[in-house]
Amino acid sequence: MSRVDNTAVKSRSLFGDVVTDIVGCFVFSVGVQCFSAPNNIAPGGVSGIAILINYMFGLPISFLSLALNIPLLVMAWFFLGHVFTLRTLKTVIILTATLWICEQFLPVFRGEMILAALCSGVLEGIGLGLVFARGSTTGGTDVASRLIQIKLPNVSVGRLMLMVDGLVLLSSAIVYGHIENPLYGLIAIFTSTRIIDSILYGLDTGKVMMVVTKAHADISRAINEELGRGCTILPAKGSYTGEDRSVLFCAVRKTQFHAIKQLIYRIDAGAFVVALEANEVIGEGFKPPKEQK
């Protein structure tokens, strides 16, 4: 690829990142400004902290979001790399602008709390999912967790983010003076997490089944004929008995899991089955593989 072509590809990629960030941040901001904040729901992260401070002191959430992210971005510049920091800074600036726009011009919803929690979770999940899908982040908890992991490398980023969100939820109970508020915040977090997973990993989730059986030929044939699924037969040897065995490897949709389990034990009541969650399955019968440029 020539230098001109390479520059054009990078320009299109940057344009796509910016457009996606604008759309994602705007949707996220609607969830925060129109549903979470007006109903005293602090759904974790920097946005949750900003909502709590806004409730106590009346400072604008857009300004607070930027102010809370600045020290994290300064540390990220030194410890997480310049590329990651600049990409995050771009998204943080866009998020600050969209939060301000929603704060100034959009109406707010004050009504049934469960509806507010669900709507904020859905909108914030869609917004974050779009941003994450382009490899960016809105800063806040994600950056803080990565920085903490430098000192605590054995603790996963996901667990650290969960701890931070938990502290924000606990703080919301103290600030608002009601146990119901963190519970609604928990609903919002759960909803947004499910939405993010759907965007990042797709709806083609499934189960991966590994079946140790002597009747591998009969079971694989039945799976092919009755369920229309293929299997891969892997040679194996039992470590205790030393006997040669075959392991069936099969990916199925979650709706087929119960049927395939019944099929296996109908043929071999002594089969040893291990079922694993598959966040995404790509290939024939599931999501078609996309051409990689």
N, C-alpha and C positions, 0 to 999 in steps of 0.2 A: 504494500500500500504506500502511495506517495505521501510526501509531507503535506501537500494540499488536501488530499483525501482524508488523511488522519486528522487534520485541523477541522475539517468540515464535520467529521463524525463526532469529535469532541464538542463542537459548538452545538450540534443537534442534541447531544446528550445533556449538556448544561442547560439548554433551553427546556428540554423535557423535565429535568430536575426542578427548575424554577417554577414551571407551570404546575407540576404535580405538588410542589411545596405550597404554592398559593392556594390551590384547591383544597389540599389536605388541611392546611392550617386554618383556612376559613371555616371548613366544616367543624373542625375541632373547637374553634373559637365560639361558634354558635352553641355547641354543647355546653361550654363553660359559662358563657355570658348570659345565655337565654334560659338555661335549665339548671345548671349546678349552683352557681352563685346566688341567684334570686331565691332559691329554696334551701339555702344553707347546707348544701351537700359538697363536701370536700373529698373528691375521689382520688386521693393520693397524689404523690409527685409534687413538682414545683407548682403546678396549677392549683393543687389542693392547699398548699401553704399560702399561696397568693390569695386564695379565696378567704382563708382564715384571717390573714392580716387585713384584708379589705373589710371584713366584718367588724374587726376590732377598731381600726383606725380610719377607715374610709378612703384609703389610698387606692388609686386605680389599679386594677388587676394587670393591665398591659404593662404599666411601669414596673410593678412588682415582679412580674415574670422576667423582664429583662434584667432588673437589678439582682435577682437571685441567681441568674445564669452567668453573670459577668465573672464573679470569682471562680466559678467552676470552669469556665472557658479559659481563664488565665492559667489555671493549674493543668487543664487538658493540653494547652499549648506546649507545656514543658514535659508532660508525662505520657500523653497519648498521641502526640504527633501533630504536625502542622496541617496535614491534609484533612484528618478527622476533625480538627478544631475549626478550620475554615468552612468545611461543609456544614458543620453544626451551627456555626455563627450565621451562615446564610439563612438557615431555617429559623433560627431564633429571631432574627430581624424581621423576617416575614411574619412569624407568629405574633410578634409584638404589634405589628401594624394591623393584622386582622383582628386581634383582640381589641385594639383601640376602636376600629371601625364598628365592630359588633357592639361595643360598649356605648358608642355614641348614637348609633342609628337604628339598631334593631330592638323590637319590643321583647319583653321578657315574659316567661310563663310562670305564673304563681297559681298553683292548683294542687291536684292530687300528687302527693310526694312520690308515690310509686311510679307514676307516669313520668315525673321529672327525672327520677333516677334512671329509668329505662331509656328515656330519650337522650339524656346526657351520655349514658354509656354507649348507646348506638352511634351517636354523632361523633363522640370523642374516639371511639374505636375505628370508625371509618376514616377519620382524619389522620390518626396515628398510623393506621395500616397503610394508607397511601404514601405517607412520608417514609415509613420504614421500608416499603417495597422498593423505593429508589435508593436505598442504602444510606439514608440520612437519619437524623434524630432531632427531636425538639429540645435536646439538652436535658437539664434537670436531673431526674432520678437516674437515667441511663448513664450520663456522664459521671455523676457522683458514685454510682455503683462500680464503674470501671476504675475510678480512682481508688476507691477503697480496696478493690481486688488486688491492686499493686501491693498493698501491705498484707492482705489476706488472700493469697492466691488459691487456697484450697476451698474457698467459699464461692459458689457459682454466682454469676451476675444476676440471674433470676431470683435467687434466694435473697440477695442483698436488696434488690428492688422491692421484693415482698416485705422485707423488714422496714424499709423506709415508708412504704405505703401504710403498713400497720401502725407506725408511729404517727403518721398524719391522721389516720382514722381515730386513734386514741386521743390525739390532741383536739380533734373536732368535738368529741364528747365533752371535753373540759371547757372548750371555748363556747360552745352553744348551750351547754348545760343539760343536754338531753341524750339519752342512749340511742334514741331512734336515728339521730343524724348519722353516726358512723355506720349504722346498719344499712341505711339508704346509700351511703357511700360505698359500702361493700357490694351492693347490688350493681351500682354503676361500674365499679372496677371489674366485677365478674363479666358483665355484659360487654364492656369494651374489650376485654381480653379475648372473649370468644369471637368477636367481630374481627379483631386484629389477626387471630389465627386463621380465620376463614379467608381473609384477603391475602395473607402471606403464603399460606399453604394450600389454598384452594378448598373447594368443597368435595374434592375427590379423595376424602380420607377413607381409610379402610382398616382391615385387620391383616396382619401377616401371621400365618399359621405354619408351625413346624410340627410334623407328625412323625413320631418314631413308631413304626409298625412292621409286622411281617407280611401284612396283606397290602403292601404298597401298590401292587399292580391293580388289584380290585378297587381299592379306594380311589386311585388316580383316575381309573376308567369311569367310575361312578361320578366323580366330580366333573369330568369332562362332559359326560352324557346328560346328567341330571341338572347341573348348575351352569353348564357352559363356561366353566373356568379351566384354565390350564394349570399344570403342576410341574415342578422341577424335582426330579428324583436325585437325591444326593447320597453317595455311598458313605457309610459310617461304620464304626466298630464300637461296641460297648466296652467301656473301660473296666467294668466289674466282671463281666462274663467272657469278654474277648471275642464274642460272636459278631459276625458281620451282620449289619442291619442296613436298612434304607430309611432315609429321612425325606418326607415329602415337604416341599417348600411351596406355599401357595398364598397368593394375595387375593383377598375377597372384599367385597363391599360389606359395610357393617350390617346391612339389611340381610345379607346372606349368611352371616356368621352362625346363627342358631341352626339353620338348615344344614350347613356343612358339618357342624359338630354332631348333629343327630346322625347324619350319613356315616361319619367315621365310626361312631360307636355301634352302629347297626352292623357294620361289616367286621369290625375288630373291637370287641369290648375291652381288650387289654391295651389299646393304643395309648401312647403317651403324647399328649398334646400341649404345645406351648403357643399361646396367642399373644401377639404384641400389637400395640397401637401403631398405625402408620399415618403420619400427618399428611403425607402426599404420596400418591401412587401414579407414576407416569408410565404409559405404555399401552399396549393393545387391551381394550376393554375398560380402560380408565381414561385419564387425561392424555391426549396425544402429545408426543414430544414435539417441542417447538424447535425450529431451525435456529441454530446459534450462529450469529454473525461473527 
